[in-house]
Amino acid sequence: VQLQASGGGLVQAGGSLRLSCAASGRTFSSYVMGWFRQAPGKEREFVAAISGGGGSPRYADSVKGRFTISRENERNTVSLQMNSLKPEDTAVYHCAARGGGITVITASPAAYIYWGQGTQVTVSS
């Protein structure tokens, strides 16, 4: 699976951005998909994940109520709608996929084996 993230940019605090991740392959619906982020000097951290069928979204506490993950399996895409952005949301955002057929949603980056190249999100105060 090859993943390509897009949609990052510079936005003021309180603003919104929508990230998208396009995936290759014909079995996209069999993959749990996640979004992670990494700020300079910090560990990669979990943001959100969603099941292959589009249900059971899971969020980090820091983004709950502000971010929404969704997917369109017919278009092989997963998106992250980010509202009420804060300066601490500034990071490189990566989409990732678990192995095909694995249904457990997890926040551990080590459980995801396919990664996109990342897109920069910068939130100014």
N, C-alpha and C positions, 0 to 999 in steps of 0.2 A: 504494500500500500504506500503510495506517495501522497504527501499532504502539502498543501500550499495555503498558507494563511495570508490574509489581506485585511485592509480596513483600518489599520492603525493611523495615528496622527497626533497632532497637537490640539488640545482642547482646554478651555478654561474650567476651573472647578465648578461643579454643578451641571456641566454639560453632558452630552451623550456621544457615544460612538457605537458602531456595530461592526464587529469582527466577523469575518467569514473564513471558512476553511474548506477548500475543495479537495476531494479525495479521488484517487484513481481506483480502478477495479470495479468488478461487477457484483461484489458481495458486501457492499458498504453496510447494509442493514445488519450484518452479523457482528459488527464491531461496536463495542462500547467506546464512546468518544469523550475526550476530556480537553479542558483548557487549563493550562498552567501559566504561571508568570515568573519572571526572574528580574529582580531589580539589581543594579550594580552592587557588588559586594555581599549579596544575600543569596540564600539557598533558593532553588526553584521551589515554588509553592503551588499547591492545588488551588484552582479557582472554581471549577464546575465540571460536572460530568453527566452523561446521559446514556441511557440504554440504547441498544440497537433499534428497538421499536419506537423510540422517542419518549418513553415514559420514564418514571423514577428519577427525575433530575435531582442532583445532589450539589450543594453549594458550600463553599467555605463560609464560615461565620462572618468574615469580614466583608463579604459581598452579598450576603443574603438580603433580599428585599430590594436590591439595586440592579443586580445582573440577572439575565435570563438566558439560559442555554436552550437551543432548539435545533432540530435537524430536519432536512428534507431528503429522504432516502432516494426519491426518484431523481434528484439532482446531485446526489453524492456530496451534499454539503452539510456542515454544522455551523451554527452561528452563535455569537455571544453578544447580546444586546446589553450595553453598559450605560446605565443612567446614573444621575447624581454622582458623577465622578469626583474623586478627591485626589489631591496631590499624591497621597500614598498609594494610589493605584498605578502610578507611573512605573512601567516595567516593559520588558519584552514579553509579549504574549505568544505562547506556542499552543498549537492544537496537537493532539496525540491520540493514538488508537491502541486499544488492547489487542491481543491476538484474536483472530477470527474464531467466532463460536464461543468465546468466553463471555459469560453474561453478568458476572459480578462487577458491580460498580465500586471502584476504590479510589481513594485520594492519593495513593502512593505513586509517585512518578516512576518508581522501579517496575511497576506492574504494566506500564505502557511501553510497547516495543517499537511503535512507529511514531516519528516526530516530524512536524513541519519545521520550517526554518525560522519562524518567529516574525512578529510584526511589532514595531515600537509604538507604545502608547505613552504620551507625555501629557500630564495634567498640570497646568499652571495655576498658581494660587492667586 
